[in-house]
């Protein structure tokens, strides 16, 4: 029984101490002319769905939840956001080449149709980000049409 108390006290101390370690959480920036929302490519309904289901990891306008301030979850979250932004950042859309944009749009179609995005771990807490069949169709159709426009 004494050993259990010592272990619990040690764990509590560790949890307090790790709160002082930096999380590496990426910064947010205001939306500007480089954003996909300024591109003229995306309709308002699709943009709304992208903001709900994708922007937290794939833009510079992340809405940080309460647990983003608590280690070790902040470390996990920071890693996901950094990785997401490195793969696709809707806030940096206009910095991609034409070929890069088309590739990103093709990837969006593949990821949402396969159910790989949004991540299952994200959906555990953010149920509103779940994509229904109609939303998957809408995003896929938009991405295919946008790729065609870029090619013109």
Secondary structure, 3 states (H helix, E strand, C coil): CHHHHHHHHHHHHHHHHHCCCCCCCCCCCCCCCCCHHHCCCCCHHHHHHHHHHCHHHHCCCCCCCHHHHCCCHHHHHHHHHHHHHHHCCHHHHHHCCHHHHHHHHHHHHHHHHHCCCCCHHHHHHCHHHCCCHHHHHHHHHHHHHHHHHHHC
